[in-house]
Amino acid sequence: MKKRWNKIKTFFSKPYNVLLVLFIIVLSILVVIPLISIVRDTFIVHASEKSRVHQAVGSFTTYHWKRLFASEFSKSLLWDPIRNSIVTSAWACVVSILIGGSFAWLVSRSDMRWKKFLTKLFIFPYIMPSWTLALAWKNFFKNIEITGSNGIFFSLTGIQVPTWFAYGEFPIIIVTGMHYAPFAYILIGGILHNMDANLEEAAIILKTNRLRMFLRITIPIVMPAVLSTIILVFSGAMASFATPQFLGLPVRYYVLTTELYASINGTNPGVGYILAMIMILISVVIMFVNQRMIGNRKSYATVTGKSANISIFHLGLWRTPISIVVFIVVMCMSVIPMITFALESLLSYTGVYDFNNLTLSFWIGQAQGHDTWQSESGILRNPEVYRTLWNSLRLAFTCSLGAGTLGFLAGYCIVRRRGSFISRLVEDLTFIPYLIPSMAFSAIYLSMFATKRGIIPSLYGSFAILALIGTIKYLPMASRSGVNSMLQLSPEIEEAGIIMGVPWVKRMARIIVPIEKTTIVSGYLLPFISAMRELSLFVILVTANNRVLTTLLLFYDEKGYTQFSNAVNLLIIIVVLIINFAVEKLTGASIEKGVGG
């Protein structure tokens, strides 16, 4: 007994062991128990369902499962959204690889003009909020049949675009693909830039034509990056909410995320929780497939150490035309959307693109009237906008502080006990939130904290639930950063401090933190940017009292206040770009430098 007690004392005498135990307890409460809670809530009657189910609130029922899987509504509630999600996600992968992969090849392997300038513009859609291109598409191609007014395209050409082109499946695929195209560019471009030129030179010596060389050498070499792009874009598209909401809702085109949002905000929360579980299951399957496909491919060495040369393909007479086409495409993806937001926010009447119709009322106008857009002050004079901006900044700061600190400490503990069961358990627990789509994760926390449970009070409608879910959701990226940085730090550095009798807190403050300060700053700033542009994670948890900028934009869009929604969207983009610029200046991190365009 004494020997066992001494082992326990020795175990807890080391700070990282104490932290590991605390992480297991806290993450079990905030990650594992909510997962169990959401399963429970699929079998009970909720207050908003009482009149339909005809049972007491909180009583056991299988109504939700029968309604979703074995009723006349199954097709519209489940099978159509699943089909729509799979189709849009799969085709979005194709679009992103075609656009991002082509751009990566032109930047890395050709003599295309204006590479550095185009590279900086090309990553804009990835830096900006995901719905940016969706709103731009809506502004440009909206037609009078659906919205009662025409878009910019009709004003310029007089051509009325068909509804299938403006809304529904086709624009969701194109917009989602363009949003993730920079992601494909980053992954594929890195491999192309580092590919050994000897491989292509050998093919040229053997008189292999360019097309055959591309198909038999280049494509197989970039295949791991292509597979990674397919899996990650598919997962991201499946979890996307804003783009299907803006482009699918006008024509009642539902995917899993929009159906989940409608169910939980309506009178079917139990059905919504089942949809959340389905999304989690799909996400886990996707990640498993990713590990199986990418993990088994170990024979694609592209850097041999024999040559650092890059084989540049000369475009010849096509150099200028191709450069101009790429320039136009990149401008349509990055700059023109912001121009459309600015223009739409200045129109007195939507659909009338005339200098006499321009106004600054939606920016600096005073409120007048009731129950119309005139009841709202311009966003630069609107107290609600400043309140939501403050909420966004406060929430982003809190999430970044929580996720950054916990991520760094988790990385420190995991590495110090590397290989042990307790270390692997904490590493897995910190990674679980990454596997859960944002909307599903939000539904889990709504299920867990909407009502009082024991000593845990109801957090619904509070700032605390937003800060809590943001911290846990962004913990994986911070912990990954912490683990990677600590693996590069030799334990001998800290051991020297231990030998000198330096306390743990002082060792962290004087030795480890100064050495890892760049990584630590990145671990704080990346969650900050993510929280500022987040919509899916917060949309079903916010109320009128704790609204943030992204949900204010959705509120204006749902009420039909197009000018206000475009003005708020432009404000969000400007704030995010400023923050991203600050990140680059403070940390030296730049996405496009990873490719070397």
N, C-alpha and C positions, 0 to 999 in steps of 0.2 A: 504493500500500500504506500509506504514511504517512497519507494523507488518510482512508483507511478506519479505520485505527487511532485517529486523532484523533476520528472520529465515534463509535467505540465508547467511547472514554474519556469523551467529552462525555455520551453516553447514560447511562453508569453513574455519572456524577458526580452525577446527580439521584437522591435517595433513593427517590422514588416509582417510578422505572424499575427500580431494583434490586428493590424489593418486588414489582412486577408480574411480573418474571422468576421470582422465588422462588415466587410464587403459582401460576404456570403449572406449574412443576416439581412442587410439592407436591400440587396438585389433580389433576394428571395421574396421580400415583402413587396418590392416595387415592380418586379418582373414576373416571377413565378406565380405568386398568389393571384395577381390580376388575371393571368391566363386561366387559372382554375375558376375564378369568379365569373368570367365571361361564359364559360361552359354552363355554369349554374344558372345564369340569367337567361339562357335559351329555354329553360324548362319551368320558368315561373311567369306569372301574370304581372304585367306592369300597369301602372295607374292609367296610362293613356289607352290601354287595351281592354279595360274592364267592360265597357259597353259592348265590345265585339265578342269577347271570350265568354262573358257571363259567368265569371268565377271571381272569387275574392282576390284582391291584390296580394301578391306574394305566394299564392297557392300553386301547387304543382300542375303543369299542363304540358301536353305535347302538341298544342295547337300550332306553334310556330313552325315546327318541323313538318307537320302535315300540310300547312299552308304553303310552305316553300317547295316541298318535294312531291306532294300528292294532292294537288288541288287544281282547279281551273286557272289559278293565277301563277302556277309554277313556271309556265313559259315566259311570261312577262317579268316575273320577279327574279327568276334564277337563270333559266337556260339562255334566254336572249342576251342578258347582260354578260354571261360567261362567254358566249359566242362572240359578242361584240368586243369584249376585252381581248380575247385571244387574237381575233382578226386584226384589230387596230395595232396591237403590240407587235405581232409578227411582221406586218407590212412596215411598221415604223422602223424596225430593225433593218429592213432592206433599204429604206430611204436614207437612214443615218449612215449606213456603210457605203452606199453609192456616193453620197455627198461628201461625207467625212473622209472616206478612203481615197476618193479621187483627189480631193484637196491635199491630203497627206502626201500622195505620190507626186503631185505637181510641185509642192513645196520642197520635199526632200530629194526628189530624183530628177527634176527637170530644171530648165533655165527660165521658168516663168518670171515675168516682170513683177515688181512691187511686192515681193514675198513678205518682208517684215511688216509692211503696212497692212496687207491683207490678213496676215496671221493675227495681228492684234484685233482687227475687226471681227474675224471669224469666231473668236472665242466669246464674243459678247453674248450670244444667246445662252451660253452655258453659265455665264456669270449672272445674268439677269434672271428674274423670277420666271418660272416655267410657263406661266400663262401669257407672257409678253407677246409672243408670236400669235397666240390664239386671238387676243384682242385686236392685234394689227390686222389679221386675216378678216376678222369680223368687220372692222372699220372699212376695209378695202373692198370686200366682196358682198356685203350685206345687200339683200334685195327687198323690194317693197312688199312682196308677198308675205314675208315672215315678220319683218320688223316695222313695216309701215313707212320705211324710208330707204333710199338707195345709198350705196357706198361710193367711195372715191372712184372706183373703176368705172362705174356707170357715168359719173360726172365727166370723166376724161374721155370716154369712148362712146357713150350712148348705148352700150351693149348691156342688156340685162343678163346677169349670170344665172344659170339654173340653180335651183335650191340644193341639189345634191352636191354642187361645187362649193356653195357658200356654207352649208351646214351639214353635219352628220359625219358619216364614216370617212369619206375622202379627205376633208380638211383636217380631221383629227389625226389621220395617218401622216399627212404631209407636215403638219405643224409639229407633231411629236417627233417625227424623224429629223426635222431641221433643228429642233431644240437639242437633241442628243448627237447631232452630227459632229460638234466640236469634241465630244467624248470619244467618238470613233477616230477622229483626227489625232487626238492625243495618244491613244493606244497604238494605232497602226503606224502613225508617223514616227514614233520613237523607234520601232523596229526597222522601218525603212531607212531611217537616218543612220542606224548603227550596223546595217547589213554590210558584210564584207564584199567589197567590189570584185574580189578574185572569183567569186561564184559566177558573176555575169561575164567577166573577162574570159573565163574558161569557155563559156557558152559561145561567145563571139569568135574565139579562136576556132571552135568546132563549126563555125558558120551557121549558127542557129539564128533564125529570124527573130525579130523583136516580139512578135505575138507569141510564138512558141516559148521564148525565154520568159515572157511575162506569166504565161499559164503554167509552165513546168518548174520555174524557179521562184519567182517573186510571190505568186499566190500561195504555194505551200509554206513559204517562210513566214508570211504574215498570218497564216491560218490560226495560230494560237490567239493573236490579238483580235482577229475577226470573231472567233468563237467567244472570247471574253466580251467583246462588244455586243454580240447577239444576246448572250445571257443577261448581261447587266442592263442593256437597253430594254429588253423584253420585261425584265423585272421592274424597271423604273416606269415604263409605260403602263404596266398593269396597275401600279400604285398611283398613277396620275389622276388627279381629281379636277384641277382647274380647267385644263384644256377640254375634256369632255363636257364639263359643266357649261362653259361658254359657247362651245360649238355644237354640242349634241342636244342640250336641253331645248332649244327653240324648235327642234323637229322631233322631240321625244325619243332621242337616240340615247339609251342608257347603257352604261358599263357598270362593272361591279362597284366602283367607288361612288358614282353618282346615285346608284340604287341604294347603297348603304347609307349615304347622306340623307336621301329622301325617306328611308325607312325609320332611321333614328330620330330625325326631326319631325316625322309625322306620327302616325298612330301604330307603328309596327316595330318598336325597338327590339323586340325579341327576334324578329326576322333579320334585322340589321346586325345583331350579334352573331347570328349564324353565318351571314355573308362575310363578316369580319373573320370568322374562323376559316371559312373557305379561302379567303385571300391569304391568310397566314399559311395554310397548307400548301397553296400554289407557290408561295414565295419560298418555302422550305424545299419543295421539290426542285424549283429552279436553281437554288443554291447547291443542292446535292448534285444535280446534273452538271453544273458549272465545275464542281470539284472533280467529278468523274472524268469529264471531257478534257479539262485543262490539265488536271493532275497527271493523267496518263501520257501526255504528250511531252516527252523529254528529249526528243531528238531534233529539235529545231534550233540548233546553235547557229547564231548569225554573226557572232564576234569571235574570230579565231585567233586574233593577236598577230596575224601575219600581214595585215594590210589595214590602214586607216583611211584609205582613199574611198571616195564616194563616186560611183559611176553616174554622171549627169547625162540625162537624155536631152539632146538639143531639139527643140520644137521647130526650128527653121522658120519657114514662112508662116506657120501656124502660131508662132510665139505671141505676137500682138493680138490676133483675134481671140485666142484662148484666154489670154490675160484679161482682155476686156470682158469676155463672158463671165469669167470667175469674179471679176470686180463687180459686175452687175448683180450676180447671185449673192455675193457677200454683203453688198449694200442692202439688198432686199431682206436679208436675214438680220442685219444689225442696225443700220442707220434709218432706213425708211420706216420701220415700225415706230421709232421714237418721233419721227416727223408726223406720222398719222395721229399719234396720241396728242401731240401739241395742236395739230389742226382741229381734231375733233373736239378738243376742250375749248376751242375758241368760237364754235358755231352757235349762233342763237337758236337756229332750227336745224336739226340733224338732217343730212341729205341735201342741204342747199349749200353748195360750195361756191360762194360768191363773196367778194370783198365787202359788200354791203351787209353781209350776214355775220361778219366777225365781231366778236365782243370779248371783253375781259371780265364779264360778269361772273363767270364760273371760277375765276381766280381771285378777283378783288371786289366783287359786287356785294351789296348788303342784302340781307334777307328781307323779303316782302311777300305777303300773301300766305295762304295756308294750303296744306295738302298737295302742293305741287313743287317742282324744282325751285321755284322762287322763294319757297320757305327756307331754303338753305343759303347761307352766306358763301361767298367764294372761298375756296380752300385756304387761301392765305389770310383770310379774315374769320375763318370758321373755328370757334373754340373746340368743336368736336374733333376736327382734324388735328389740332395741336395736342389734344388730349390723347388721341389714338397714336399719334407720333411718339409722344412721351411714353405711352404704354409699350409700343414696339421697341423703343430704345431701352427702356427699363427691363423688359422681358428678355431682349437679346443679351443685355449685359449680365443679367442673373443667370441665364442658361449657359453663357460662355464661362462665367466664373465657376459655376457648379460643375459643368462637364469638363472644363479645362483642368480644374484642381483635382477632381476625382479621377480623371483619365490619367493625369501624371502620376498620382499616388498608386493607381492600379497598375500602371506600367512598371513602376519601381518595385512593387511587391511581387508581381508576377515573375519578373526577371530574377529577383533575389532568391526566389524559391523555385526556379525553373526546373521542370521535370517532375515535380511533386504533384500528388493528387489535388491538393488544396489550391495550388497554383493553376492547374488546368481547369478546375471547377470555376474559379473566379474569371479566368480568361473566357470561358464559354458563356458565363452569365453576363459579362459585359458585352458580348457579341450578339446575344439574342435580340436586343432591340433593333439591330440592323436587319435582321431577317423579317421583321414585322412591318408591313406597309404602314405608312403614316396614318392613313384613315382608319385602318384596323386597330392600330395602337391607340388612337384617340378613342375608339369605341371601347377598348379594354378599360381605359382609365375612367370613362364615363360609367361603365358598369361597376367598377370598383369603388369610386368615390362620389357617385351621385347621391347616395344616401349614407346616413351614419351607420358605421359597422363597428360595434364594440366601442373601443376608446377612440377610434378614428372618426372625426367629425365629417360631415358632408362638405366637400370642397367645390362642388359644382357652382359655377358663377364667380369663383374667386380667382385672384391673380396667382395664388399658390399652386393651383392645379396646372395652370399653363407653364409656370416656372418648373414644376416638378416633371411634367411629361417632356418638356424641352430638354431639360438636363439629362434625363435618362435616354431619350432618343438620340441625342448627339454624343452620348458617352462613348459609343464604339469608335468613332473617328478620333476622339481625344485619347482613348486608351491605346488604340493602334499606334498612334504617334508616340505615346509614352513608352510602349514596349520597344518600338524600333530604336528610339533614342537611347534607352537604357541598355539595350544589347550592345551598343557601341561604346558604352562606358565601362571600363575595367573595374571590377569590384575591389581591386587593390587600392584604388584611390580612396574609397570610403574606409577600407580596412586600416589605412594609415591613420585616419582620424580616430578610429576606435582605439588603436594602440596608444595614441596620444591622450586618450581619455576625453575626447570631445563628445558632448551629448548629441543625441540623434537629431534634435531640432536644429542645433547649431551646425551639424554636418550638412543637413539639407540646405540650410540658408547660406552657408559660407562655401560649400564645396560643390554639391550636386546641382543646385539651381543655377549658379553662375555659369557652370560648364554647359548646361542644357538650356540656357535662356532662350535661344532662338527657337528651338522646338517647342518649348513651353508657351512662348508667345503665339506661335502658330496654333497650338492646341486651344488657346483662348479665342483667337480671332476667327478661326474657321467656323466654330459654332455660332459666333456672333453674326456673321454674314448669313448663315443658313437660317437662323431664327428671324432675321429681319425680312426675309423673302418667303417665309413659310406660310402656307395656307391650309394644306390638307391636314396637318397635325393639330391645328387650333380651331378649325372651322366649326366643329360640333361641340366644342367646349366653351366657347366664348358666349357672353351675354352682352346686352347693351351697355352694361357697366364696365366691362373689362375688354372692350373691343380693341383690336389692333389695326394697323393700316391695311393689311391684306384683307381682313374680313370687312373693313369699311368699304373697300373697293367692291367686294362681292355684294354688299348691302346696296350700294348705289346701282350696280348693274342689275340686280334683281328688281329694283323699283323702277328701272327704265331711265334713270338719270345718267344717260350716256356721257354727257360732257363731264360730269363730276367724276365718274369712274375712270375716264381717260386721264383727267388731271391728277387724280390720286395715284394712278398707275405710273405716270411720268414722275411724280414725286418719289415713289418707292424706288424706281430705277435710278434716279439721280442719287438718292441716299445710298443704295447698294453699291453703285459704281464708286462713289466717294470712299466708302468703307473698304472696297476692294483695292482701290488705289493706295489707301493708307496701309493695308496689309502688305502690299507689294513693297512699299517704301520701308516699312518697319522690319519685315522679315527677309526681304530680298527674294521672296518666292514669286515666280511668274510662270503661269501655266504654259505659255507659248515657248518659254526657254527650254522646256523639256524636249522639244522637237528640233529646235535649232533652225528655224526657217530663216 
